[in-house]
C-alpha cells in the first residue's frame, strides 16, 4: 500500500507517510482503518511530501465530505498535513475547508514542525 502508517494507541497518535502514487481509494482505505481502530480522536500526522496523487478536485470534494461526516461520529483529534510542495498545498487547504476541521487542522512544511504542533495540541487531552 502506498500509504505507510502506524496507529499508536498509547501515544494517541496516527502517523502516515505517502510512499508513492496514491489514489482516492488508498486514502479512503487509510481513513477507514483509522476509524475501525477507534483512532479518530487521536492526533494525526499525514506526510505526503514524498508522494504524489492521482486524485482531482472531485476526489478532494469527496474526501472533504467524508471528513465532515466523520465529525458527526466523534470529536476528531488534530490533523497535521505535510503536503507535496506545489499543488499539494492547495489540495490540502481545500480538504481542510471542506472537512470542517474548525481550527483542528493545519498545513506544515516538515514533519518535525507538524509533530511539534501536535504535541502542543495534545496538552489537556485525557
N, C-alpha and C positions, 0 to 999 in steps of 0.2 A: 504494500500500500504506500502511495507517495506521501502520506501524512504519518509521520512517526510521532507517537505521543505516549506520555506517562500520566497516570492519574494517581497522585499521592494522597491517600485518604488521611494520613496522619498530619501532613502539612496543609491539607485542604487546597491543593494546587494541581492544576492541569497544565502541562507543558507540551505544546505541539510544535513540530517543525515540518515544513514542507520540503521534501527531498527531490522533487521532480516536477513534472507537469500534473496538475490536479484538475479534476472536473467537478462539476456541481455535485455529482453522486458521491465523490470522495468526501466532500465537505459535509454532505448530508449523513454519510456513514459515521464520520467523526462526531458530529453533534449528537447523533442517535446514541453513540457509545457513551458520551458524557452524561446524557440523560439516563440511560439504562444503568449506569454505575452510580447514580444518585450524586453526581458531582456538579450539578447545575449551579449550586450556591457557592462553589469553590472559586478561588481566584483562577483566572485563565490567561495564559500567555500563548498566543498564536503567532509563531515566527514564520512568515512567508518570504523573508528576504532572499532566500536562496532558491526559491521555487518560481513556478510560473503557472498560470491558469488558462484553461480553455473556456472559461465562462464569459458571458456577455452581460449587458445591462439587465436583461430579462432574468437571468440567473441570479444576479445580485438582488433584484427585487424579490425573487422567490426566497432567497436566504434571509433577507431582511424580514419578510413576513413570517417566516419560521421562527426567527429570533424573537419577534414581537409576541408570537403565540406562546413561546416558552416562558415569557414574562408572566403569563397568566397561571402557569403551573407552580412557580415558586419564585422567591426572591433570587435574582441572579447575582452571582458574585462578579467582582470587577473583571473587565476584559481588557487586556493589553494586546494591541496588534502591532506587529512589525512587518509592514508590507514591503514588497519588492519596490525599489525606487521607480518613480515614474507613474505610470497609470495605476499601479497597485495602490498607491496612497489615495487616489481619487475613488477607487472602488471601496477601499476601507472606510472612507468618510461617508460614502453613500450607505454602506451597510450599517454603520453606527446610527445614522439618522433614521433609516427605515426600521431598524431593530428596536427603536425606542429605549435606548440604554440610559437615557436621562442622567448623563454625567458619570455613569459607571463604566465607560469605555473610552480609551484614549489610544492614539497612534504614536508610536515611537520609532526612532531611527535605529536603535540597537536593543538587543535582548537584555543587556545589563541595565539600561535605562528603564525598560519595561518592568523588570524584576524589582528594581528599587521602588517604583511607584506601587506595584502590587504589594510589596512588603509594608509600605506606608498605609495602604488601603486596608490591610488586614488588622490594623490596630482596632481594638474594640470588638473583634469577631469572637463569637463564643468558643 
